[in-house]
Each structure stands twice: as structure tokens, then as C-alpha cells.
Amino acid sequence: MAEEPDLQPPDLQPLDLQPLDLLCLGNITIDEAVAPDGSSTSALGGDALFAALAAALGPARVGWLAPVGTDLPDSARQDLAAAGLPVRTQPVRALPTVRNVVRYAADGTRTWEMLCTEEDFDELSVRPSDLDEDLLRSRAFLVCGMSLRAQLALSPWLRAQAAGTVYLDLQEDYLEGNEDELLALVSSCDVFLPSEVEAVALARTSDLGEAARTFRDLGPQTVVVKRAERGCLVLLPGASDLVAVPADLVEAVDSTGAGDAFCGAFAAHHALTGDALGAARAGARAARTAVSGPGLSALLAEVVAARGVRA
């Protein structure tokens, strides 16, 4: 008798429980991007997913952790399962998924409106209790820009509980008034990945070399200052000067998630090789892919295509 085909949907395939090379921790969202002409598109987003998909473009074993709300569309579950990042592994919260409206101006600037309370956003961020022993065995962890309270709890806890490398990415929204807490948080990571705005605000200087050295004195051995279309500046362990790595320029369809994609690809490459400059170039390539389509679509398509080639 012919063997029966496996009719399980992709999201129910058996889990591979080998230790991950990189675990990306953050949020999952549904984002509506509004163009200057008023037209809009809705797409799956969230820093944990942008980072994990970008990391999955390379050879690293990648996972993600982000609490899932009650209304995540089935299409999103199917897309992520096809990319090897199934939703079923995620903690579930009895709340709607975080939704954002991102409005773009003609000059390329944008404004964000989060359509939930700060309390719900915090509840839909990662807590230490969301990580089990298998996840704590990961080689590296990328702490993305979730709620401030969640980051302040999670990054130091990881530093104490896990042997893996901790990469830290902040969120510009909560800089003002929290500088001292955030500087203390920097001491809990091995690699710090601030934006230029974050670096200037936290170090209280526009000299990015001085800022990066200030951060390294707090604990992280490598500091990478992200500068959007101007690429990034890397302070290597033991070095006194920054090394510039250019961006991979492309006409952006949607710039949402570019920084998250950079961080995910950077962390995955660096965790495997220890090469920060090569990791920065990998991050630039991933950011270019991320902005070439709305939401996660371009990264999803490339990861799914790459998985098909590998199979």
C-alpha cells in the first residue's frame, strides 16, 4: 500500500530542538503604511520578525520570540511557517495584536501611531518567563526594541542566566527621561547596536567616536552605530577609531524595519564568525532587501526562496 502523504499544515510540522545560533526577542505587529498620497497598505511587521527573517537569509539556525495576540491572521501564520519561523512556538497573550499606523511624508520622514495602550504593548513584549531551558541554550540573543520595562527586565536577566552573546537594540521612542536607565542597560550586553539618534542622546555628544568608546567602557566589546542610508560605524574590540561600512542603497518602497533587519543579519553573522565588519555588510544587504517591499514581504519572499534552494 502506498504511504499516506503528510497532510499536516506547515505550522504543525515537528519542531527541531537543536540549540539555535540566534534567538530574536521582541514584538510582532500589523502595520498600516500610509503614503503621502493617502494610499495605504497593511502588512505583518514587528522587530522580532524583521530581525529573524533577515538573520535567516544566512546559514545561522534562527528563532524568534514575541508574544502573539488573539487575532493574528491565518495567512500570517502560513507565511511564517513557510519561512521556517512558525507561530506555534510563541507565547500567547489574551490581547489583540499590536497595530501601528505609519504615515510617510513627501520628504521621506514618517510618524508612528500605535493603536494600543502602553500597558498592552508592554504585555505583548517578552518576559523572562517566556524563555525555557532550550531557548536559553542559544548561542546568541538579540534583544530588540520592545517596551522599556521589558527590555530593562530581560537583558540583564539574560546576561545572568545564559552563556550566549547578548546583542542589544534600543527604541528611540523612550529615550527622553530614561537616559540613566538605558546607559545601565548597555552594560548588560556584549554588542550594542544604537541608532545615531540614540548614540548622541545617551552619550550626550555628537562625536560618534567618543560616544561609541563611552558605551564600550560600560561593558560591550563591540559597538555599531546605525546611520540609515549612510551605513554604519563600527568600533571593534580594542580599537580606538570607528570603521565606516556603507549601506547598500536601493529605492525604498517601505523603510519600516530596515534597522531591525540590519540588527538581525548582523547578529547572526557575528554570532557564527566573530567578524563585525563582515556582519555589518550582511546587515546592509538585509536592510536593502527589507526596504524593497511593503512590510515583511520582501524578506519573507527571499527567505522562502532560499529555503526552497537549500531543500
WORA-V350746 format. One record per residue. N is the residue number from 1. RES is the residue in three letters. SS is DSSP state (H for helix, E for strand, C for the rest). PSI is psi as a letter, one per 30 degrees, with the letter a starting at -180 (* if undefined). OMEGA is omega in whole degrees, 0 to 359 (NA if undefined). Layout:
N & RES & SS & PSI & OMEGA
N & RES & SS & PSI & OMEGA
This chain:
1 & MET & C & k & 180
2 & ALA & C & k & 180
3 & GLU & C & k & 180
4 & GLU & C & k & 178
5 & PRO & C & l & 177
6 & ASP & C & j & 185
7 & LEU & C & g & 177
8 & GLN & C & k & 173
9 & PRO & C & l & 184
10 & PRO & H & e & 184
11 & ASP & H & f & 180
12 & LEU & H & g & 177
13 & GLN & C & l & 183
14 & PRO & C & k & 179
15 & LEU & C & k & 172
16 & ASP & C & j & 188
17 & LEU & C & g & 173
18 & GLN & C & l & 180
19 & PRO & C & k & 179
20 & LEU & C & l & 169
21 & ASP & C & e & 181
22 & LEU & E & k & 173
23 & LEU & E & k & 181
24 & CYS & E & k & 185
25 & LEU & E & k & 181
26 & GLY & C & b & 184
27 & ASN & C & l & 168
28 & ILE & C & k & 184
29 & THR & E & l & 167
30 & ILE & E & j & 189
31 & ASP & E & k & 173
32 & GLU & E & j & 179
33 & ALA & E & k & 181
34 & VAL & E & j & 182
35 & ALA & C & l & 179
36 & PRO & C & f & 181
37 & ASP & C & g & 178
38 & GLY & C & f & 178
39 & SER & C & l & 184
40 & SER & E & l & 174
41 & THR & E & k & 179
42 & SER & E & k & 185
43 & ALA & E & l & 175
44 & LEU & E & k & 180
45 & GLY & E & a & 182
46 & GLY & C & k & 186
47 & ASP & H & e & 181
48 & ALA & H & e & 181
49 & LEU & H & e & 176
50 & PHE & H & e & 182
51 & ALA & H & e & 184
52 & ALA & H & e & 179
53 & LEU & H & e & 178
54 & ALA & H & e & 178
55 & ALA & H & e & 182
56 & ALA & C & f & 176
57 & LEU & C & f & 180
58 & GLY & C & a & 185
59 & PRO & C & f & 185
60 & ALA & C & k & 171
61 & ARG & C & j & 192
62 & VAL & E & k & 171
63 & GLY & E & l & 178
64 & TRP & E & l & 179
65 & LEU & E & j & 179
66 & ALA & C & k & 179
67 & PRO & C & k & 184
68 & VAL & E & k & 177
69 & GLY & C & a & 187
70 & THR & C & f & 190
71 & ASP & C & g & 180
72 & LEU & C & k & 184
73 & PRO & C & k & 177
74 & ASP & H & e & 180
75 & SER & H & e & 178
76 & ALA & H & e & 178
77 & ARG & H & e & 180
78 & GLN & H & e & 179
79 & ASP & H & e & 183
80 & LEU & H & e & 175
81 & ALA & H & e & 179
82 & ALA & H & f & 179
83 & ALA & C & g & 180
84 & GLY & C & g & 181
85 & LEU & C & i & 189
86 & PRO & C & k & 181
87 & VAL & H & f & 187
88 & ARG & H & f & 179
89 & THR & H & f & 188
90 & GLN & C & k & 171
91 & PRO & C & k & 182
92 & VAL & E & k & 175
93 & ARG & C & k & 181
94 & ALA & C & h & 181
95 & LEU & C & l & 173
96 & PRO & C & l & 175
97 & THR & C & k & 176
98 & VAL & E & k & 177
99 & ARG & E & k & 179
100 & ASN & E & k & 169
101 & VAL & E & k & 181
102 & VAL & E & j & 183
103 & ARG & E & k & 182
104 & TYR & E & k & 175
105 & ALA & C & l & 182
106 & ALA & C & f & 181
107 & ASP & C & g & 178
108 & GLY & C & f & 177
109 & THR & C & l & 183
110 & ARG & E & l & 175
111 & THR & E & k & 182
112 & TRP & E & k & 171
113 & GLU & E & j & 179
114 & MET & E & k & 186
115 & LEU & C & h & 173
116 & CYS & C & l & 180
117 & THR & C & l & 175
118 & GLU & H & e & 179
119 & GLU & H & e & 179
120 & ASP & H & e & 177
121 & PHE & H & e & 178
122 & ASP & H & e & 179
123 & GLU & H & f & 180
124 & LEU & C & g & 172
125 & SER & C & l & 186
126 & VAL & C & k & 174
127 & ARG & C & l & 175
128 & PRO & H & e & 181
129 & SER & H & f & 178
130 & ASP & H & f & 183
131 & LEU & C & k & 176
132 & ASP & C & a & 184
133 & GLU & H & e & 180
134 & ASP & H & e & 180
135 & LEU & H & e & 180
136 & LEU & H & f & 177
137 & ARG & C & f & 182
138 & SER & C & k & 179
139 & ARG & C & e & 183
140 & ALA & E & l & 181
141 & PHE & E & k & 173
142 & LEU & E & j & 178
143 & VAL & E & j & 183
144 & CYS & C & l & 187
145 & GLY & C & i & 177
146 & MET & C & a & 180
147 & SER & C & l & 181
148 & LEU & H & e & 182
149 & ARG & H & e & 180
150 & ALA & H & e & 179
151 & GLN & H & e & 181
152 & LEU & H & f & 178
153 & ALA & H & e & 192
154 & LEU & H & e & 187
155 & SER & H & e & 177
156 & PRO & H & e & 179
157 & TRP & H & e & 177
158 & LEU & H & e & 180
159 & ARG & H & e & 182
160 & ALA & H & e & 190
161 & GLN & H & f & 187
162 & ALA & C & k & 179
163 & ALA & C & f & 186
164 & GLY & C & l & 177
165 & THR & E & k & 179
166 & VAL & E & k & 175
167 & TYR & E & k & 185
168 & LEU & E & k & 175
169 & ASP & C & k & 183
170 & LEU & C & a & 177
171 & GLN & C & k & 186
172 & GLU & H & f & 187
173 & ASP & H & e & 186
174 & TYR & H & g & 180
175 & LEU & C & e & 190
176 & GLU & C & k & 178
177 & GLY & C & f & 182
178 & ASN & C & g & 187
179 & GLU & H & e & 183
180 & ASP & H & e & 178
181 & GLU & H & e & 182
182 & LEU & H & e & 176
183 & LEU & H & e & 176
184 & ALA & H & e & 179
185 & LEU & H & e & 180
186 & VAL & H & e & 182
187 & SER & C & f & 182
188 & SER & C & f & 183
189 & CYS & C & l & 176
190 & ASP & C & e & 179
191 & VAL & E & k & 182
192 & PHE & E & k & 187
193 & LEU & C & i & 181
194 & PRO & C & l & 166
195 & SER & E & l & 177
196 & GLU & H & e & 179
197 & VAL & H & e & 180
198 & GLU & H & e & 181
199 & ALA & H & e & 181
200 & VAL & H & e & 183
201 & ALA & H & e & 184
202 & LEU & H & e & 181
203 & ALA & H & f & 180
204 & ARG & C & h & 176
205 & THR & C & k & 175
206 & SER & C & f & 176
207 & ASP & C & j & 187
208 & LEU & H & f & 174
209 & GLY & H & e & 177
210 & GLU & H & e & 179
211 & ALA & H & e & 182
212 & ALA & H & e & 178
213 & ARG & H & e & 175
214 & THR & H & e & 180
215 & PHE & H & e & 181
216 & ARG & H & e & 178
217 & ASP & H & f & 179
218 & LEU & H & f & 179
219 & GLY & C & e & 182
220 & PRO & C & k & 182
221 & GLN & C & f & 180
222 & THR & E & k & 178
223 & VAL & E & k & 180
224 & VAL & E & j & 179
225 & VAL & E & j & 182
226 & LYS & E & k & 183
227 & ARG & C & h & 177
228 & ALA & H & b & 185
229 & GLU & H & f & 177
230 & ARG & H & g & 177
231 & GLY & C & b & 181
232 & CYS & E & l & 177
233 & LEU & E & k & 186
234 & VAL & E & k & 171
235 & LEU & E & j & 183
236 & LEU & C & l & 178
237 & PRO & C & k & 177
238 & GLY & C & f & 182
239 & ALA & C & l & 178
240 & SER & C & f & 183
241 & ASP & C & k & 177
242 & LEU & C & k & 174
243 & VAL & E & k & 180
244 & ALA & E & k & 174
245 & VAL & E & k & 185
246 & PRO & C & l & 174
247 & ALA & C & l & 170
248 & ASP & C & j & 188
249 & LEU & C & k & 177
250 & VAL & C & l & 177
251 & GLU & C & j & 187
252 & ALA & C & k & 170
253 & VAL & C & e & 180
254 & ASP & C & j & 184
255 & SER & C & f & 178
256 & THR & C & k & 174
257 & GLY & C & f & 182
258 & ALA & H & e & 179
259 & GLY & H & e & 178
260 & ASP & H & e & 178
261 & ALA & H & e & 177
262 & PHE & H & e & 183
263 & CYS & H & e & 180
264 & GLY & H & e & 180
265 & ALA & H & e & 178
266 & PHE & H & e & 184
267 & ALA & H & e & 181
268 & ALA & H & e & 181
269 & HIS & H & e & 182
270 & HIS & H & e & 180
271 & ALA & H & e & 181
272 & LEU & H & e & 190
273 & THR & H & f & 187
274 & GLY & C & g & 183
275 & ASP & C & j & 185
276 & ALA & H & e & 180
277 & LEU & H & e & 174
278 & GLY & H & e & 178
279 & ALA & H & e & 178
280 & ALA & H & e & 177
281 & ARG & H & e & 176
282 & ALA & H & e & 178
283 & GLY & H & e & 179
284 & ALA & H & e & 179
285 & ARG & H & e & 180
286 & ALA & H & e & 178
287 & ALA & H & e & 178
288 & ARG & H & e & 178
289 & THR & H & e & 184
290 & ALA & H & e & 186
291 & VAL & H & f & 184
292 & SER & C & g & 176
293 & GLY & C & l & 179
294 & PRO & C & k & 177
295 & GLY & C & b & 181
296 & LEU & C & g & 194
297 & SER & H & e & 183
298 & ALA & H & e & 177
299 & LEU & H & e & 178
300 & LEU & H & e & 183
301 & ALA & H & e & 182
302 & GLU & H & e & 179
303 & VAL & H & e & 179
304 & VAL & H & e & 178
305 & ALA & H & e & 181
306 & ALA & H & e & 178
307 & ARG & H & e & 178
308 & GLY & H & e & 178
309 & VAL & H & e & 182
310 & ARG & H & e & 181
311 & ALA & C & * & NA
